[in-house]
Amino acid sequence: MKRTVTRNTAAVASCLSVLILTIPLANAGSEISLQGSCTSLASRLAQLDNTLIDSTKRIDAGELKVGGRDIGAHCLVQGRMNPRTGIDGAAYAIGFEMRLPLAWNGRFFYQANGGLDGSVVTATGGLGGGPVTNALDKGFAVLSADAGHTAPQNATFGIDPQARLDYGYKAAMVLTPMAKQTLHIAYGAKPEHSYFGGCSNGGRHTFVAMNRLASEYDGFLAGAPGYRLPLSAVASIFGAQQYAKVATDPNDLSTAFTAQERALVAQRVLARCDALDGVVDGLVQDYPRCQQTFSLWRDVPTCKGERNGQCLSLAQKRAIDPIFKGATTRTGKRFYASFPYDSGLATDDVASWEFESPISRDSLAVGIVFGVPPIPPATFDGKSLALNSAIDDLLARITRSNAIYTESAMRFMTPPDPTRLELLKQRGAKVMVYHGVSDPIFSVDDTVAWYKGLQKANRGQAERFVRLYTVPGMGHCRGGPSTDQFDMLTPLVNWVEKGKAPDQVIATARGAGNAGGVNADVPADWSPARTRPLCPYPRIALYNGTGDIESAASFSCRERPRGLSGKTAL
């Protein structure tokens, strides 16, 4: 069938929401029509190597909705790569789906998914922060995959050494050429530009791809990148052991640091640090300076009697402060980053990561997926591992290899050299990274340390191809008392394809009435549509001295000043 190309000479992005600033995609290029029907595509894809196509079908416009928006007509391709039987006797394959717009803009987006993977999430291609729009909606072809195993909360795949490697990095390396060949078969054209992105473990996947797949992608979008995920998992377990020292109920770690007590600390952080950016508005823009200004010991009352929610006991402070200062070994050597005290500490999401994840998720990962040798699932006890294991022993497990598990977790789960991105830079590829300051599982301080290392490796010129945006108040990937709704893919595309560097990204609070979904953590005294600029590190959003504090226009991205007295907003 003859390729049909329709030129779009008036590429203007539609209005996505009155609550979000949207920038039209630059140089959207040609729209390329699918060759043949979605149904006939199955037989043509039979030529793909080591790939089984399970189904192809047409999805009509509006049949799929994301954030309340109708997604345009597209083909859904579902399949598997490299089917095999593991050493544990289980069936394995790299499951995937691709969604191919009937009118394609020539761009490809690899959607890296989170957690332990294990399921093929709908391939829409999120753009960062709370839901606004997505790559599929903008005309990208999008791929999503399970990273080579099934059941996201079942870590038993860690018994199989190949499944570990697929999860860590190899699935992306075989899926990428297959996806590009699929596009060539479907449209008679290869992608003009390719992008790779995700948040959390998806951010880790993105960091790994920045090293291992630098020649295949033009832009990388990483959110909350747990690029040292095995270490952060052990750090989470370190935190659980600290909380266990002061929990009033041994079966409930949250009793070590209750919601009321966490809210107290968040309030004291704001009292000490809110004005550092020039205005009291419920956000700590200058969070690095806040860490030098706020003291848990001085600024939070120490209980003189029983705990009552208005103070922390001396034992609590001794247990909690080391978590924020950074997890340590038996000899006191820090092995993971510090966590900043920030305004988002009181959220339910923080409670889940702090008190539930060490036992329900991190112990599974460290015990079965990362550890060598893996603990047999039949005898695995997550609570016992999290609360009774020596931290040094867990660190040894994630750095060990043997004849069966030939790569340690610190090798297969992490980028080979995260601050050496020469190939990426030489190709002209660009990177945008965002991270919530209140993220309780992957520390923003760890990501900042990575960026500083990248700056050093590039003689202070890393900003020419990499930008990092910290999001005050935001938790893990989204949520928290924050402006967590933003589109980072559009500015990334403009940077890659038009050379327009993103000096700031406008973010919106998802208050009542937000079209993309309401964030329950938005304070009641904020405008539900508050906006703020997200600034490339090390610049921060500072109040201009006048103007509506609910509007991003009243703030400018500037270097941190030596001193600000602050102005209180009424």
C-alpha positions as CSV (number, residue, x, y, z in Angstrom):
1,M,0.0,0.0,0.0
2,K,1.3,3.5,-0.9
3,R,2.4,5.7,2.0
4,T,0.1,8.7,2.5
5,V,1.7,11.8,3.9
6,T,-0.4,14.8,4.9
7,R,1.4,18.1,5.6
8,N,0.2,20.0,8.6
9,T,1.1,23.6,8.0
10,A,-0.8,25.0,11.0
11,A,0.2,22.8,13.9
12,V,-1.5,24.4,16.8
13,A,-2.0,22.5,20.0
14,S,-5.6,22.4,21.2
15,C,-6.5,23.9,24.6
16,L,-6.0,21.1,27.0
17,S,-7.3,22.8,30.2
18,V,-7.7,26.2,31.5
19,L,-5.7,25.1,34.5
20,I,-2.5,24.3,32.7
21,L,-0.2,26.3,30.5
22,T,0.3,24.3,27.3
23,I,3.0,24.9,24.7
24,P,2.3,23.7,21.2
25,L,4.7,21.0,19.9
26,A,7.4,22.6,17.8
27,N,7.8,21.5,14.2
28,A,5.2,18.7,14.5
29,G,6.3,17.6,11.1
30,S,4.3,15.2,8.8
31,E,1.3,13.2,9.7
32,I,1.8,9.7,8.4
33,S,-1.2,7.4,7.8
34,L,-1.2,3.8,8.9
35,Q,-0.8,1.4,5.9
36,G,-3.7,-1.0,5.8
37,S,-6.1,-1.9,8.5
38,C,-5.4,-2.6,12.1
39,T,-6.6,-6.2,11.6
40,S,-4.3,-6.8,8.6
41,L,-1.3,-5.5,10.6
42,A,-1.0,-8.8,12.5
43,S,0.1,-10.8,9.4
44,R,2.6,-8.2,8.4
45,L,4.1,-8.2,11.9
46,A,4.7,-11.9,11.7
47,Q,8.2,-11.1,10.2
48,L,9.4,-9.7,13.5
49,D,12.2,-11.8,15.0
50,N,11.6,-13.6,18.3
51,T,8.2,-11.9,18.6
52,L,4.7,-13.4,18.9
53,I,1.8,-11.0,18.0
54,D,-1.2,-12.0,20.1
55,S,-3.7,-9.5,18.7
56,T,-4.1,-6.3,16.7
57,K,-7.3,-4.3,16.8
58,R,-8.6,-0.8,16.1
59,I,-9.5,1.4,19.0
60,D,-12.0,4.1,17.9
61,A,-11.7,7.7,18.9
62,G,-13.1,8.1,22.4
63,E,-13.0,4.4,23.2
64,L,-10.0,5.1,25.4
65,K,-10.1,8.1,27.8
66,V,-7.2,9.5,29.8
67,G,-7.8,12.3,32.3
68,G,-11.3,12.8,31.0
69,R,-10.0,13.3,27.4
70,D,-10.9,11.2,24.4
71,I,-7.9,9.6,22.8
72,G,-7.9,9.5,19.0
73,A,-8.3,6.4,16.8
74,H,-5.4,4.1,16.9
75,C,-4.3,0.4,16.5
76,L,-3.6,-1.6,19.6
77,V,-0.9,-4.2,19.1
78,Q,-0.3,-6.8,21.8
79,G,2.5,-9.4,21.8
80,R,5.4,-11.1,23.5
81,M,9.1,-11.4,22.9
82,N,11.5,-14.2,23.7
83,P,9.1,-16.7,25.3
84,R,11.0,-19.3,27.3
85,T,10.9,-21.4,30.5
86,G,12.9,-20.2,33.4
87,I,15.1,-22.1,35.8
88,D,12.2,-22.2,38.2
89,G,10.0,-23.9,35.6
90,A,7.8,-20.8,35.1
91,A,6.9,-19.5,31.7
92,Y,8.5,-16.1,30.9
93,A,8.2,-13.6,28.0
94,I,8.6,-9.9,27.5
95,G,5.0,-8.8,27.2
96,F,4.2,-5.5,25.5
97,E,1.6,-3.4,23.8
98,M,2.0,-0.7,21.2
99,R,-0.6,1.9,20.4
100,L,-0.2,3.3,16.9
101,P,-2.2,6.4,15.9
102,L,-4.0,6.2,12.6
103,A,-2.5,9.6,11.9
104,W,1.0,9.4,13.3
105,N,3.2,12.5,14.0
106,G,6.4,10.5,13.4
107,R,7.5,10.3,17.0
108,F,8.0,7.3,19.2
109,F,7.7,7.2,23.0
110,Y,9.0,4.3,25.1
111,Q,6.9,4.3,28.3
112,A,9.0,2.9,31.1
113,N,6.8,1.6,33.9
114,G,7.2,1.7,37.7
115,G,7.5,-0.6,40.7
116,L,8.5,-4.2,40.1
117,D,6.9,-3.9,36.6
118,G,5.2,-7.2,35.8
119,S,2.2,-5.9,33.9
120,V,1.6,-4.2,30.6
121,V,0.2,-0.8,31.6
122,T,-1.9,1.0,29.0
123,A,0.6,2.6,26.6
124,T,-0.3,6.3,26.7
125,G,3.0,7.9,27.6
126,G,2.6,10.1,30.6
127,L,4.3,13.6,30.5
128,G,5.2,14.1,34.1
129,G,3.3,15.1,37.3
130,G,-0.4,14.8,37.6
131,P,-2.3,13.8,34.5
132,V,-2.8,16.5,31.9
133,T,-2.4,14.9,28.6
134,N,-0.1,12.2,27.2
135,A,2.1,11.3,24.3
136,L,-0.5,9.1,22.5
137,D,-3.0,12.0,22.7
138,K,-0.4,14.2,21.0
139,G,0.1,11.7,18.1
140,F,3.1,9.7,19.3
141,A,3.3,5.9,18.8
142,V,3.7,4.5,22.4
143,L,5.1,1.3,23.7
144,S,4.5,-0.2,27.2
145,A,5.9,-3.5,28.5
146,D,6.0,-5.8,31.6
147,A,9.9,-6.0,31.6
148,G,9.9,-9.7,31.1
149,H,7.6,-11.1,33.9
150,T,4.1,-11.0,35.2
151,A,2.4,-10.1,38.5
152,P,3.7,-6.7,39.7
153,Q,3.5,-7.6,43.5
154,N,5.0,-11.0,43.1
155,A,8.7,-11.0,43.3
156,T,9.2,-14.7,42.5
157,F,10.6,-13.8,39.1
158,G,13.8,-13.0,41.0
159,I,14.6,-16.7,41.2
160,D,15.2,-16.7,37.4
161,P,18.5,-14.9,36.5
162,Q,17.4,-13.9,33.0
163,A,14.2,-12.4,34.4
164,R,16.3,-10.3,36.7
165,L,18.3,-9.0,33.8
166,D,15.3,-8.3,31.7
167,Y,13.7,-6.3,34.5
168,G,16.9,-4.4,35.0
169,Y,17.8,-3.4,31.5
170,K,17.7,-6.1,28.8
171,A,14.0,-5.9,28.1
172,A,14.3,-2.3,26.9
173,M,17.3,-3.3,24.8
174,V,15.3,-5.9,22.8
175,L,12.0,-4.0,22.7
176,T,13.5,-0.8,21.2
177,P,14.6,-2.3,17.9
178,M,11.4,-4.4,17.7
179,A,9.3,-1.3,18.2
180,K,11.1,0.7,15.6
181,Q,10.7,-2.2,13.1
182,T,7.0,-2.4,13.9
183,L,6.6,1.3,13.1
184,H,8.4,0.8,9.8
185,I,6.1,-2.1,8.9
186,A,3.0,-0.2,10.1
187,Y,3.7,3.2,8.5
188,G,6.4,2.6,5.9
189,A,8.6,5.0,7.9
190,K,10.9,4.9,10.9
191,P,10.4,7.4,13.7
192,E,11.8,10.9,13.1
193,H,12.5,11.3,16.8
194,S,12.4,8.8,19.7
195,Y,11.8,9.6,23.4
196,F,12.1,7.5,26.5
197,G,10.5,8.3,29.8
198,G,8.9,7.2,33.1
199,C,8.7,7.9,36.8
200,S,9.9,6.0,39.8
201,N,11.3,2.7,38.6
202,G,10.4,4.2,35.2
203,G,12.8,7.0,36.0
204,R,15.4,4.4,36.8
205,H,14.8,2.7,33.5
206,T,15.2,6.1,31.8
207,F,18.6,6.7,33.6
208,V,19.7,3.2,32.5
209,A,18.6,4.0,28.9
210,M,20.6,7.2,29.0
211,N,23.7,5.0,29.2
212,R,22.8,1.8,27.4
213,L,20.5,3.1,24.7
214,A,21.9,6.6,24.1
215,S,22.2,6.0,20.4
216,E,18.5,5.1,20.1
217,Y,16.7,8.0,21.7
218,D,16.7,11.7,21.2
219,G,15.1,12.8,24.4
220,F,14.8,11.3,27.9
221,L,12.2,12.3,30.5
222,A,12.9,10.9,34.0
223,G,10.7,11.5,37.0
224,A,11.8,10.6,40.6
225,P,14.6,8.5,39.2
226,G,15.5,5.8,41.6
227,Y,18.6,5.2,39.7
228,R,20.2,3.5,42.8
229,L,17.0,1.6,43.6
230,P,18.6,-1.4,45.4
231,L,20.3,1.1,47.8
232,S,17.1,3.1,48.3
233,A,15.3,-0.2,49.1
234,V,17.8,-1.0,51.8
235,A,17.6,2.6,53.1
236,S,13.8,2.2,53.4
237,I,14.4,-0.9,55.5
238,F,16.9,1.1,57.6
239,G,14.1,3.6,58.2
240,A,11.7,0.9,59.2
241,Q,14.1,-0.4,61.8
242,Q,14.5,3.1,63.2
243,Y,10.7,3.6,63.4
244,A,10.4,0.2,65.1
245,K,12.5,1.5,68.0
246,V,9.7,4.0,69.0
247,A,6.5,2.4,67.6
248,T,3.9,2.1,70.3
249,D,2.3,-0.8,68.4
250,P,4.9,-3.3,67.2
251,N,2.5,-4.3,64.4
252,D,2.0,-0.8,63.1
253,L,5.1,1.3,62.3
254,S,3.0,4.4,61.8
255,T,2.6,4.6,65.6
256,A,6.3,5.7,65.7
257,F,5.5,8.9,63.8
258,T,1.8,9.6,63.7
259,A,-0.1,11.7,61.1
260,Q,-0.6,14.4,63.7
261,E,3.1,14.4,64.6
262,R,4.2,14.5,60.9
263,A,1.8,17.4,60.4
264,L,3.4,19.2,63.3
265,V,6.9,18.8,61.8
266,A,5.6,20.0,58.4
267,Q,4.1,23.1,60.1
268,R,7.4,23.8,61.9
269,V,9.3,23.4,58.6
270,L,7.0,26.0,57.0
271,A,7.3,28.3,60.0
272,R,11.1,28.3,59.7
273,C,11.5,28.1,55.9
274,D,8.4,29.3,54.0
275,A,9.5,33.0,53.8
276,L,13.0,32.1,52.4
277,D,11.7,32.5,48.9
278,G,10.3,36.0,49.6
279,V,6.7,35.2,50.4
280,V,4.8,33.0,52.9
281,D,2.6,30.8,50.6
282,G,2.8,27.2,51.9
283,L,5.7,26.2,49.7
284,V,9.4,26.0,50.5
285,Q,11.0,26.9,47.2
286,D,14.5,27.3,48.7
287,Y,14.6,23.9,50.1
288,P,18.4,23.6,50.2
289,R,18.7,26.6,52.4
290,C,15.8,25.2,54.5
291,Q,17.9,22.2,55.4
292,Q,20.5,24.5,56.8
293,T,17.9,26.6,58.6
294,F,15.5,24.0,60.1
295,S,16.4,21.8,63.0
296,L,14.3,19.0,64.3
297,W,15.9,19.3,67.6
298,R,15.4,23.1,68.0
299,D,12.2,23.8,66.0
300,V,10.0,20.9,67.1
301,P,9.1,20.8,70.8
302,T,10.5,17.9,72.8
303,C,7.8,16.2,74.9
304,K,8.2,16.7,78.7
305,G,5.6,14.1,79.4
306,E,3.5,11.8,77.3
307,R,3.3,12.2,73.5
308,N,0.2,14.3,72.6
309,G,0.7,15.2,68.9
310,Q,2.2,18.6,69.8
311,C,5.7,17.4,70.5
312,L,8.2,14.6,69.7
313,S,9.8,12.5,72.4
314,L,13.5,12.5,72.8
315,A,13.5,8.9,71.7
316,Q,11.5,9.8,68.6
317,K,13.9,12.5,67.5
318,R,16.8,10.1,68.0
319,A,15.1,7.5,65.8
320,I,13.7,9.8,63.1
321,D,16.5,12.3,62.5
322,P,19.0,9.7,61.3
323,I,16.5,8.7,58.5
324,F,16.5,12.2,57.2
325,K,20.3,12.5,57.5
326,G,20.8,9.4,55.4
327,A,20.9,5.6,56.1
328,T,24.1,4.3,57.5
329,T,26.0,1.0,58.0
330,R,26.9,-0.4,61.4
331,T,30.0,1.8,61.5
332,G,28.1,4.9,60.7
333,K,29.1,5.2,57.0
334,R,26.2,6.7,54.9
335,F,25.2,4.5,52.0
336,Y,22.2,6.5,50.7
337,A,21.3,10.1,50.4
338,S,19.7,12.4,53.0
339,F,16.1,13.4,52.7
340,P,15.0,17.0,53.1
341,Y,12.5,18.1,55.7
342,D,9.7,19.5,53.6
343,S,6.1,20.6,53.7
344,G,4.7,17.3,52.3
345,L,5.6,15.1,55.2
346,A,2.0,14.6,56.5
347,T,0.4,13.0,53.5
348,D,-1.0,9.5,53.3
349,D,1.3,8.7,50.4
350,V,4.3,9.4,52.7
351,A,2.8,7.1,55.3
352,S,2.5,4.3,52.8
353,W,6.1,4.6,51.7
354,E,7.5,5.1,55.2
355,F,5.6,2.5,57.2
356,E,4.2,-0.1,54.7
357,S,6.6,-0.3,51.8
358,P,9.7,-1.6,53.8
359,I,7.7,-4.7,54.7
360,S,5.4,-5.2,51.7
361,R,7.6,-4.1,48.8
362,D,11.2,-3.3,49.7
363,S,11.7,-6.5,51.6
364,L,10.5,-8.5,48.6
365,A,12.8,-6.7,46.3
366,V,15.9,-7.0,48.5
367,G,15.1,-10.6,49.5
368,I,14.1,-12.2,46.2
369,V,14.9,-9.9,43.2
370,F,18.1,-8.2,44.3
371,G,19.6,-10.6,46.8
372,V,22.2,-13.3,46.0
373,P,21.3,-15.9,46.6
374,P,17.5,-15.2,46.5
375,I,15.4,-16.3,49.5
376,P,13.1,-19.1,48.5
377,P,9.6,-17.6,48.2
378,A,8.1,-20.5,50.2
379,T,10.1,-19.5,53.3
380,F,10.2,-15.7,52.7
381,D,9.0,-13.5,55.6
382,G,9.0,-9.9,54.6
383,K,8.4,-8.5,58.1
384,S,11.2,-10.5,59.6
385,L,13.6,-9.5,56.8
386,A,12.8,-5.8,57.2
387,L,12.9,-5.6,61.0
388,N,15.4,-8.3,62.0
389,S,18.1,-8.2,59.3
390,A,21.4,-6.5,59.8
391,I,21.7,-3.6,57.3
392,D,25.2,-4.5,56.4
393,D,24.1,-8.1,55.5
394,L,21.4,-6.6,53.2
395,L,24.0,-4.4,51.5
396,A,26.2,-7.4,51.0
397,R,23.3,-9.2,49.3
398,I,22.6,-6.5,46.7
399,T,26.3,-6.3,45.8
400,R,27.0,-10.0,45.5
401,S,27.0,-12.2,42.4
402,N,27.7,-15.9,41.8
403,A,27.9,-18.5,39.0
404,I,24.1,-18.4,38.5
405,Y,23.4,-14.8,39.2
406,T,26.3,-13.4,37.3
407,E,25.4,-9.7,37.8
408,S,24.7,-8.1,41.2
409,A,21.7,-5.9,41.7
410,M,23.9,-2.9,41.8
411,R,25.0,-3.8,38.3
412,F,21.8,-4.9,36.5
413,M,19.6,-2.3,38.2
414,T,21.7,0.8,37.8
415,P,23.2,2.8,34.9
416,P,26.7,1.7,34.2
417,D,28.1,5.3,34.6
418,P,25.3,7.8,35.4
419,T,27.5,10.9,35.1
420,R,29.2,9.9,31.9
421,L,26.8,10.7,29.1
422,E,29.2,11.5,26.3
423,L,27.4,9.6,23.5
424,L,24.1,11.2,24.5
425,K,25.6,14.6,24.5
426,Q,27.5,14.1,21.2
427,R,24.3,13.0,19.5
428,G,22.5,16.2,20.6
429,A,20.0,14.3,22.7
430,K,18.4,16.1,25.7
431,V,17.4,15.1,29.2
432,M,14.7,16.5,31.5
433,V,14.5,15.3,35.1
434,Y,11.9,16.2,37.7
435,H,11.8,15.2,41.4
436,G,9.5,16.0,44.3
437,V,11.2,17.5,47.3
438,S,8.9,15.6,49.6
439,D,9.5,12.2,47.9
440,P,9.8,9.7,50.7
441,I,11.3,6.7,48.9
442,F,13.8,8.1,46.3
443,S,15.5,11.2,47.7
444,V,15.7,14.4,45.7
445,D,19.1,14.9,47.4
446,D,20.3,11.8,45.6
447,T,19.2,13.2,42.3
448,V,20.8,16.6,43.0
449,A,24.0,14.8,43.9
450,W,23.9,13.0,40.5
451,Y,23.4,16.3,38.7
452,K,26.3,17.9,40.6
453,G,28.4,15.0,39.5
454,L,27.2,15.4,35.9
455,Q,28.1,19.1,36.1
456,K,31.6,18.2,37.3
457,A,32.1,15.7,34.5
458,N,31.0,18.3,32.0
459,R,33.0,21.2,33.4
460,G,30.0,23.0,34.6
461,Q,28.2,22.8,31.2
462,A,25.7,20.0,31.9
463,E,22.8,22.4,31.6
464,R,23.4,22.5,27.8
465,F,21.9,19.0,27.5
466,V,20.4,18.1,30.9
467,R,17.9,20.1,33.1
468,L,16.8,19.1,36.6
469,Y,13.6,20.5,38.1
470,T,12.8,20.0,41.8
471,V,9.1,20.3,42.8
472,P,8.5,21.7,46.3
473,G,6.0,19.8,48.4
474,M,5.5,17.0,45.8
475,G,5.7,13.4,46.9
476,H,6.6,10.4,44.9
477,C,5.9,11.3,41.3
478,R,2.8,13.3,42.2
479,G,0.7,14.5,45.1
480,G,1.6,16.4,48.2
481,P,0.8,20.1,48.9
482,S,2.3,21.1,45.6
483,T,1.8,22.2,42.0
484,D,2.2,18.7,40.6
485,Q,0.5,19.0,37.2
486,F,2.8,19.8,34.4
487,D,3.7,18.7,30.8
488,M,7.4,18.1,30.4
489,L,7.3,16.3,27.2
490,T,6.3,19.3,25.1
491,P,9.3,21.4,26.2
492,L,11.5,18.4,25.8
493,V,10.4,18.0,22.2
494,N,10.9,21.7,21.6
495,W,14.4,21.4,23.0
496,V,15.3,18.4,21.0
497,E,13.7,19.4,17.7
498,K,13.9,23.2,17.8
499,G,16.9,23.9,20.1
500,K,14.6,25.9,22.5
501,A,16.0,25.2,26.0
502,P,13.3,25.0,28.7
503,D,14.1,27.8,31.1
504,Q,11.0,27.0,33.2
505,V,8.0,24.7,33.2
506,I,4.7,26.0,34.5
507,A,3.0,23.7,37.0
508,T,-0.5,23.8,38.3
509,A,-2.1,22.7,41.6
510,R,-4.8,20.1,41.1
511,G,-7.5,21.6,43.3
512,A,-11.2,21.2,43.2
513,G,-12.6,21.1,39.7
514,N,-9.3,20.1,38.0
515,A,-10.0,18.4,34.7
516,G,-7.1,15.9,35.1
517,G,-8.1,14.8,38.6
518,V,-8.1,16.4,42.1
519,N,-5.1,16.2,44.4
520,A,-6.5,15.8,47.9
521,D,-3.3,17.2,49.4
522,V,-3.8,20.7,48.0
523,P,-4.4,23.0,51.0
524,A,-7.8,24.6,51.2
525,D,-6.5,28.1,51.4
526,W,-4.7,27.8,48.0
527,S,-6.4,28.8,44.8
528,P,-7.4,25.4,43.3
529,A,-5.6,26.5,40.1
530,R,-2.4,27.9,41.7
531,T,0.5,28.0,39.3
532,R,4.3,28.1,39.9
533,P,7.3,28.0,37.7
534,L,9.5,24.9,38.0
535,C,13.0,26.1,37.6
536,P,16.1,24.3,36.3
537,Y,18.5,23.5,39.2
538,P,20.1,25.4,40.9
539,R,17.7,28.2,40.2
540,I,14.6,28.5,42.4
541,A,11.3,30.3,42.1
542,L,11.5,33.6,44.0
543,Y,8.6,36.0,44.6
544,N,9.0,39.2,42.6
545,G,7.9,41.3,45.5
546,T,4.5,42.2,44.1
547,G,1.6,40.4,42.4
548,D,-0.8,37.6,43.0
549,I,0.8,34.8,45.0
550,E,-1.4,32.3,43.3
551,S,0.1,33.1,39.9
552,A,3.4,31.9,38.4
553,A,3.7,35.3,36.8
554,S,4.6,36.7,40.2
555,F,7.7,34.5,40.5
556,S,11.0,34.3,38.7
557,C,13.6,31.6,38.3
558,R,16.7,33.0,39.9
559,E,19.9,31.8,41.7
560,R,19.5,31.4,45.4
561,P,20.1,34.8,47.2
562,R,22.3,35.2,50.2
563,G,19.5,36.5,52.3
564,L,15.8,37.3,52.1
565,S,13.7,38.7,54.9
566,G,10.5,37.3,53.3
567,K,7.1,38.9,53.0
568,T,4.0,37.4,54.5
569,A,0.9,37.1,52.3
570,L,-2.4,38.0,53.9
